[in-house]
Amino acid sequence: MFGTFDSLMNFSNARTRVITAENVYGEPGRGGMAEVSDIPQPEVARIGQLWENNRCARELGQKWKVRPCITLAPGSVNTLMDVDGPGCIRHIWITVNGKYLRDLVLRMYWNGESVPSVEVPVGDFFCNACKHTTEVRAIPISVNPTNGMNCYFPMPFATHARITIENLAEEEVKGVYYAISFEELDAPVGDCCFHARFNRTNPLVYGDDYVILDGVEGRGNFAGCYLTWQQNNDGWWGEGEVKMFIDGDTEFPTVCGTGTEDYFGGAWCFQKTFSSPFLGYPFGGENRTGARHSLYRFHLLDPVRFREKLKVTIQAIGWRSDGRYLPLQDDISSVAYFYQSEPHKPFPALPDRNGLEII
């Protein structure tokens, strides 16, 4: 599914296309055609984006970085990709001012569906959501200086792909740069489609498990998750076990971990941050009330297979007096990345801007 360098040794009938603000449909031979003019390009008007051009190019004109980025109006939904298939997205790069990471929402729709298969705030999708940006050195998600956010999850589509970005802020967001690399194919590839679902519980009810993913019906593969965790108690917060209820599981899961830091590839309370190809704790370190932590694990070499249903949870456990566990009431949010057959069940409604805000 994720390919290897070996593919570079062979010819392919796939046609490479790249969508940017300079070529909004990724059409062959039509990149960099914007002119310094008050009249928008026809394709920009057709896709519905605001028209602005780079006055820095006024002496140079066409071909000279006239439209490298877009502006998002307050409360607007903007189309980034709208192409017919068959095809497969291979890489997405986005950068934007870090203060808007929870104000911008990515949605992805495959094959003409009316409900999104991906609905996640931009920062969370790229493993950055704690009112900061930090480097991530994972294989499917890479975040580099300064706030260059990259995704390498393959995203196949049979008939159509549409990606939108919504601006929940009460102000316009300038300087939204993006590049979406995809292949035009002769025939569809893959048995299932890429999905990503956001969740947040603030605060977690005392004694409840936090739900990373639930309500999945169909056949597919769980590909990993990203968590943002804000403490409401002092002390170590990561004693909880990850549990995966697969297909017919009811009270007891098939997969039961041994601790939060264990599932994310560390041990003994982490002691320091790290970022590696499949697992990471790229932000955190302090164990006190108000501290924030970021964690990711990607199941690329060890996907969790399900044939009918899947539910993924994590316990929130700290320590209280006399060596006793303390069920935590922390602020936890997550992104679940998975592939599944279509159609999929619609996701629960995304929280509004107040419900997303990190304070």
C-alpha positions in Angstrom: 0.0 0.0 0.0 2.7 2.4 0.9 5.1 1.6 -1.9 8.9 1.3 -1.9 11.8 2.8 -3.7 11.7 -0.2 -6.0 8.9 1.5 -8.0 11.4 4.0 -9.3 13.1 1.3 -11.3 10.0 0.6 -13.4 7.9 2.5 -15.9 4.4 3.4 -15.0 1.4 4.6 -17.0 0.4 6.9 -14.1 0.5 10.7 -14.9 1.9 13.0 -12.2 -0.2 16.1 -11.4 0.3 18.7 -8.7 -2.4 21.1 -7.5 -1.3 24.5 -6.1 -2.7 28.0 -6.1 -0.7 28.4 -9.3 -2.5 25.5 -10.9 -5.8 24.9 -9.1 -6.8 21.8 -11.0 -3.3 20.4 -11.5 -3.8 20.4 -15.3 -0.8 19.5 -17.5 1.0 22.5 -18.9 -1.1 25.1 -17.1 1.0 25.9 -14.0 2.2 29.5 -13.3 -0.3 31.1 -15.8 -1.6 33.8 -13.4 -1.2 37.4 -14.4 -0.9 40.6 -12.3 -4.4 41.7 -12.9 -7.7 42.5 -11.1 -9.4 40.0 -13.4 -9.3 36.5 -12.0 -8.1 33.4 -13.9 -11.2 31.5 -15.2 -10.2 28.4 -13.4 -9.8 30.2 -10.1 -13.3 31.7 -10.5 -14.6 28.2 -11.4 -13.2 26.6 -8.3 -14.5 29.5 -6.2 -11.3 30.8 -4.5 -10.7 34.4 -3.7 -8.7 36.2 -6.4 -5.5 37.9 -5.3 -2.2 38.3 -7.1 1.2 38.9 -5.8 2.1 42.6 -6.4 5.7 41.7 -5.8 5.6 40.3 -9.3 4.2 43.5 -10.9 7.5 44.2 -12.7 8.0 40.6 -13.8 4.5 39.4 -14.6 3.3 36.0 -15.7 5.4 33.0 -14.7 7.0 34.9 -11.8 5.2 33.7 -8.6 2.1 35.7 -9.2 -0.3 33.5 -7.2 1.6 31.3 -4.8 -1.0 31.2 -2.0 -4.6 31.8 -1.2 -6.6 33.9 1.3 -9.6 32.4 3.3 -12.5 34.7 4.0 -14.0 34.5 7.5 -16.4 31.6 7.9 -15.8 30.4 4.3 -15.4 26.9 2.9 -12.8 26.8 0.1 -12.1 24.1 -2.4 -8.5 22.9 -2.7 -9.0 19.9 -4.9 -11.8 18.9 -7.3 -10.7 16.3 -9.9 -12.1 13.2 -11.5 -10.6 9.8 -11.1 -9.3 7.2 -11.1 -6.3 8.5 -9.2 -4.3 8.5 -6.0 -3.1 11.3 -3.9 0.6 10.7 -2.9 1.6 13.8 -1.0 -0.1 16.9 0.7 1.9 19.9 1.8 0.3 22.8 3.7 1.7 25.7 5.6 -0.2 28.5 7.5 0.3 30.7 10.4 0.4 28.5 13.5 -2.2 30.4 15.4 -4.9 29.1 13.1 -4.2 25.3 13.5 -7.5 24.7 15.2 -9.5 27.3 13.2 -9.0 25.6 9.8 -10.8 22.3 9.1 -9.8 19.9 6.4 -12.5 17.7 4.7 -12.0 15.1 2.1 -14.7 13.5 0.0 -14.2 10.4 -2.2 -16.1 9.3 -5.2 -19.0 11.7 -5.0 -20.0 11.1 -1.4 -22.0 13.7 0.4 -20.3 13.2 3.8 -16.6 13.5 4.3 -14.2 10.6 4.9 -11.8 13.1 6.5 -12.9 15.9 8.9 -10.1 17.1 11.1 -8.6 20.5 12.1 -5.5 21.2 10.1 -3.1 21.2 13.0 -4.4 17.9 14.4 -4.3 16.2 11.0 -0.6 17.0 10.9 0.1 16.1 14.5 0.4 19.7 15.7 -2.4 21.0 17.9 -1.2 22.3 21.2 -1.1 26.0 20.2 2.4 25.4 18.9 4.3 23.8 16.0 6.9 21.1 16.6 8.9 19.0 14.3 7.5 15.5 13.5 9.8 12.9 11.8 7.3 10.2 11.1 6.9 8.4 7.8 3.3 9.3 7.0 3.3 12.8 8.7 6.4 15.1 8.6 6.4 18.6 10.0 9.5 20.6 9.3 10.8 24.2 10.0 8.9 26.4 10.0 5.5 24.8 10.1 5.8 22.9 6.8 3.2 20.2 7.2 3.4 17.1 5.0 1.3 14.0 4.6 2.3 10.8 2.7 -0.7 8.6 3.4 -1.8 7.3 0.0 -5.4 8.3 -0.8 -6.9 6.4 -3.7 -10.1 7.5 -5.4 -12.1 5.7 -8.2 -14.2 8.4 -9.7 -13.7 11.7 -7.9 -11.7 13.5 -5.2 -12.7 16.7 -3.4 -10.8 18.5 -0.6 -12.0 21.6 1.1 -10.7 23.8 3.9 -13.1 25.8 6.2 -12.0 28.9 8.0 -13.8 29.1 11.4 -12.0 32.2 12.4 -13.8 35.6 12.5 -10.9 37.1 10.4 -9.5 36.3 7.0 -6.5 34.0 7.0 -3.9 35.1 4.5 -0.9 33.1 3.3 -2.4 29.6 3.0 0.1 27.7 0.8 -0.6 24.2 -0.3 0.6 21.5 -2.8 -1.4 18.3 -3.5 0.5 15.7 -5.6 -1.6 13.0 -7.2 -1.5 10.5 -10.0 -4.0 10.1 -12.8 -4.5 6.3 -13.3 -6.0 4.1 -16.0 -7.9 2.0 -13.4 -8.8 2.3 -9.7 -6.3 1.0 -7.1 -6.9 -0.4 -3.6 -9.9 -2.0 -1.9 -10.6 0.8 0.6 -10.4 4.6 1.1 -8.5 6.8 3.5 -10.3 8.2 6.5 -9.4 10.4 9.4 -11.7 11.3 12.3 -11.3 13.8 15.0 -12.6 13.6 18.6 -12.4 15.7 21.7 -13.6 15.2 25.3 -13.1 18.1 27.7 -13.1 17.2 30.4 -13.2 13.4 30.4 -15.9 12.1 32.8 -14.4 10.5 35.9 -14.0 6.8 35.3 -14.7 6.9 31.6 -12.3 5.7 28.9 -11.4 8.2 26.2 -12.7 7.1 22.8 -10.3 7.4 19.9 -12.5 5.7 17.3 -16.0 4.2 17.4 -18.9 3.5 15.1 -16.8 2.0 12.3 -18.6 -0.6 10.3 -17.2 -2.4 7.3 -13.8 -3.9 6.4 -10.5 -2.2 6.7 -7.3 -1.4 8.5 -6.5 0.9 11.4 -3.5 3.0 10.5 -2.8 4.9 13.7 -3.7 7.9 15.8 -2.5 11.2 17.1 -3.4 12.5 20.6 -3.3 15.9 22.3 -3.5 15.7 26.1 -3.9 18.5 28.6 -3.5 17.6 32.3 -6.0 18.7 34.9 -3.9 17.1 37.7 -0.3 17.2 38.7 1.9 14.1 38.3 2.3 11.3 35.8 -0.8 10.9 33.6 0.0 8.0 31.3 -0.8 4.7 33.1 -3.8 4.0 30.9 -4.1 1.1 28.6 -5.1 1.3 24.9 -7.8 -1.2 24.0 -9.0 -2.2 20.5 -12.4 -4.0 20.2 -12.3 -5.8 16.9 -15.4 -7.3 15.1 -17.3 -9.3 17.7 -15.5 -8.0 20.9 -17.9 -6.8 23.6 -16.8 -6.3 27.2 -13.2 -7.4 26.7 -11.0 -6.3 23.7 -8.7 -8.4 21.5 -5.9 -5.8 21.9 -5.1 -4.5 25.3 -1.9 -2.5 25.9 0.1 -2.0 29.1 0.3 1.7 29.4 0.1 5.0 27.5 3.8 5.6 26.9 4.2 1.9 26.1 1.7 2.1 23.2 3.4 5.2 21.8 6.7 3.4 21.8 8.4 4.7 24.9 8.7 3.4 28.5 9.0 4.5 32.1 7.1 7.8 31.8 9.1 8.9 28.6 11.5 11.1 30.6 12.0 13.2 27.3 10.4 13.9 24.0 11.3 12.0 20.8 10.1 11.6 17.2 10.7 8.5 15.1 9.3 7.0 11.9 6.3 5.2 13.4 6.0 6.4 17.0 6.6 9.6 18.9 6.1 12.0 21.8 7.3 15.2 20.1 5.9 17.7 22.6 5.6 17.6 26.4 7.9 16.7 29.2 6.3 18.4 32.2 3.9 16.4 34.4 1.8 19.2 36.0 -1.6 20.7 35.9 -2.1 22.6 32.6 0.8 20.8 30.9 0.1 19.7 27.3 1.4 16.6 25.5 1.4 15.3 21.9 1.7 11.6 21.0 1.5 9.6 17.8 1.6 6.0 16.6 1.3 4.8 13.0 0.4 1.2 12.3 2.1 1.0 8.9 4.0 -2.2 9.3 1.6 -3.6 11.9 -1.9 -2.5 10.7 -4.9 -3.5 12.8 -7.2 -5.5 10.5 -10.9 -5.5 11.0 -13.7 -7.2 9.0 -16.9 -5.8 10.5 -16.4 -3.3 13.3 -13.7 -1.4 15.2 -13.6 0.6 18.4 -10.4 2.1 19.9 -10.1 3.5 23.4 -7.5 4.7 25.9 -7.8 4.9 29.7 -6.7 8.1 31.4 -5.0 7.1 34.6 -2.7 8.9 37.0 -1.6 8.4 40.6 -3.2 9.4 43.9 -2.1 8.8 47.5 -1.0 5.5 48.9 0.0 4.1 45.5 -3.5 4.1 44.0 -4.6 4.8 40.5 -6.4 8.1 39.8 -9.0 8.2 37.0 -8.2 11.5 35.3 -10.6 14.1 34.0 -8.2 15.6 31.4 -8.8 17.5 28.1 -8.0 14.9 25.4 -8.4 15.1 21.7 -7.4 12.7 18.9 -7.2 11.9 15.2 -7.8 8.3 14.1 -6.3 7.4 10.7 -7.8 4.4 9.0 -8.7 2.8 5.7 -12.1 1.2 5.2 -14.6 0.1 2.5 -17.2 2.6 1.4 -19.8 3.7 2.1 -18.9 4.6 5.7 -21.1 5.7 8.5 -21.2 9.6 8.8 -19.0 10.9 11.6 -20.5 12.7 14.6 -20.7 16.5 14.2 -17.4 18.2 14.6 -17.3 20.6 17.6 -17.9 24.3 16.9 -15.1 26.8 17.2 -15.5 27.2 20.9 -15.5 23.4 21.3 -12.2 23.1 19.3 -10.4 26.0 21.0 -7.4 25.3 23.1 -7.2 27.8 26.0 
